Amino acid sequence: MSESDAQLATWEEVIIDFFRRKSESDEENYLKEIIKSLEAIYESEGFFNDEELELVFNSRKNKKEKNESSLAFQHRRALTFLKSKYKPKGLNVFRQLRLYKKTIKAFADKYESINWLSKNCENASSVNFATHVIKLTHSSIDASSFYDSIPEQKNTLITTSVLKNKAVDGAVKGNQFAPIFQFLELELNGVKLVEQLTNNDHLFDCFIDEENRAAADAWIKGFRGALDTGKLSSHALAKQIYFPTGYNQKLTEQSYHILCNVVSSSMAHTIHEKIFSEREKSDQKSLEKKKYSSEIFTKYINRSQLGVTASNHSNASQLNAKRGGKLHLFSNRPPAWQSQIKTPIFKKSLFSDLYNSTIKSETEYLRDFLIRFKQLDLSIKDPKRKRHLDRWVNNIVDEFLFYVGTIQNLTSGWSSNAETKLKQSHKYLLDPYRLDEAFQAERQNQDWQAIICADFARWLNGQLIGKDKQFSPQAEHTRLWKTMLEQPLREYMEPVEQQIKQRMGKVL
């Protein structure tokens, strides 16, 4: 409900206000077209030397004032031309004024209460209030949309029945019937006009006298046509499935039941509003600017958008216009299979199992980058190139430390198994909570982290060489990979070392 609606007390005032706003909207659009045509005349005759006139056409500088209505703003623009002393020869001001007055009168007649109600009540059957709109499949479909009023719910299914505040859509046979839906959507004290139609036979009596009672009855009957979905039907452009139901003995042929998949616009709109809520927009901006926000930001992974209709989105439905013709699609792929994490007892190196899709893609990017710039100094001399290199290597380091963390979280002490083939420095990293005094004493007295960094550099070089061996790592590469792991590994292990001290202290 608009601010003006909140001040209205009767349905007569609400309806008259609707006609006023529609008339002003048409007049505003008409003035915009006139000003656009004037711009072409002024520009062709070189009248843009006048700064005041040029400002009228400048949409960046010339904007409506804070409390100025859109129509008043267009009136002010038009008056600028009338007041101007200099006018192009191709501009006939008196002809434009006569045409303007004639058009404004036509708008007034069009939106005069009796005229509008009499004309549009005949077309109300071209409007349907629906939760499922078939035109969202194809805007040329001329078939039934319907309102889902089924109350039953299932915990395993998401249906329109589970929506608390269901957004009801308007399905129109053509965009020219959209004002009828907007009319029936009018509200007074939380009640919509379409709801009044069902039980109020005197809704439009305020617009006629007793002698014209038949006209009011015709209006009521006509607008009630928007509530009648008629006989359900499908269409050749709809998504149809013929489901076999059995063999028909009389017809000696297979019988089928047609299933027509219709998009729930109510559900689509609920999802759209959830994704693009103002709070999430605010958080998104903070995230893009890398600024702190106390709010929780929700990100929808693997979301795609399906465009419905080209530019005239309301041709499919009214809510589709508000969504900008967008339907949101979410991934329904099953979760990727993840093998159970096991201790690397029979592995000779902790890097034997260190490979996944992220490491694969990051390594491929890094390898391609290094092949193009053979010498490392050429690769990192440019700050922009260095940032790319840092990002790829840091992502690989993150994956490495994540893998280390998953092994460290397994039951400690597994590295004491006599069959363990890992080198000692790898045991120190992967099984740090092993409650063995001798093991912990050796672990504290050896520079095992340096060995880990050297092994990491050797492993990464091996990944970068590839099967075709186009990349040949140099000593500079090895030193760089070691350096890029040293600090993250040291920071990662600091809280681990604190926990080791606490656990060993309790044991001793």
SULTACOR-V44501 format. One record per pair of residues at least 4 apart in sequence whose C-alpha atoms are under 6 Angstrom apart, sorted by the first residue. I is the first residue (numbers start at 1). J is the second residue. If there is no record, write none. Layout:
i=I j=J
i=I j=J
This chain:
i=1 j=5
i=8 j=13
i=13 j=17
i=19 j=111
i=23 j=107
i=24 j=28
i=28 j=71
i=39 j=43
i=42 j=47
i=48 j=54
i=56 j=77
i=58 j=62
i=64 j=73
i=96 j=100
i=108 j=112
i=111 j=116
i=114 j=118
i=116 j=120
i=117 j=121
i=121 j=219
i=121 j=222
i=121 j=223
i=122 j=222
i=124 j=223
i=124 j=225
i=124 j=226
i=125 j=225
i=125 j=226
i=126 j=172
i=126 j=173
i=127 j=171
i=127 j=172
i=127 j=226
i=128 j=170
i=128 j=171
i=128 j=226
i=129 j=169
i=129 j=170
i=130 j=146
i=130 j=147
i=130 j=168
i=130 j=169
i=131 j=147
i=131 j=148
i=131 j=168
i=131 j=169
i=131 j=264
i=131 j=265
i=131 j=266
i=132 j=145
i=132 j=146
i=132 j=262
i=132 j=263
i=132 j=264
i=132 j=265
i=133 j=145
i=134 j=145
i=134 j=262
i=135 j=139
i=135 j=141
i=135 j=316
i=136 j=316
i=139 j=316
i=143 j=233
i=143 j=234
i=143 j=235
i=144 j=232
i=144 j=233
i=151 j=161
i=167 j=266
i=168 j=266
i=169 j=319
i=170 j=317
i=170 j=318
i=171 j=317
i=174 j=315
i=175 j=315
i=179 j=183
i=184 j=193
i=184 j=194
i=185 j=192
i=186 j=192
i=186 j=193
i=187 j=191
i=187 j=192
i=196 j=200
i=204 j=216
i=218 j=222
i=239 j=260
i=239 j=261
i=240 j=259
i=240 j=260
i=241 j=258
i=241 j=259
i=242 j=256
i=242 j=257
i=242 j=258
i=243 j=256
i=243 j=257
i=244 j=255
i=244 j=256
i=245 j=255
i=245 j=256
i=246 j=255
i=247 j=253
i=247 j=254
i=247 j=255
i=248 j=252
i=248 j=253
i=248 j=254
i=248 j=255
i=265 j=269
i=273 j=277
i=280 j=284
i=283 j=297
i=286 j=290
i=286 j=291
i=302 j=331
i=303 j=329
i=303 j=330
i=304 j=328
i=304 j=329
i=305 j=327
i=305 j=328
i=305 j=329
i=306 j=326
i=306 j=327
i=307 j=325
i=307 j=326
i=308 j=325
i=308 j=326
i=309 j=313
i=313 j=320
i=313 j=321
i=313 j=325
i=314 j=318
i=314 j=321
i=320 j=325
i=321 j=325
i=345 j=420
i=346 j=420
i=346 j=421
i=347 j=421
i=348 j=421
i=348 j=422
i=349 j=422
i=359 j=363
i=359 j=396
i=362 j=392
i=363 j=367
i=367 j=464
i=370 j=374
i=371 j=471
i=373 j=379
i=377 j=381
i=380 j=385
i=380 j=386
i=390 j=394
i=407 j=430
i=408 j=430
i=408 j=431
i=412 j=431
i=412 j=433
i=412 j=434
i=413 j=434
i=425 j=448
i=427 j=431
i=428 j=432
i=433 j=500
i=437 j=441
i=453 j=482
i=454 j=482
i=457 j=478
i=457 j=481
i=457 j=482
i=465 j=469
i=465 j=471
i=485 j=489
i=488 j=492
i=501 j=505
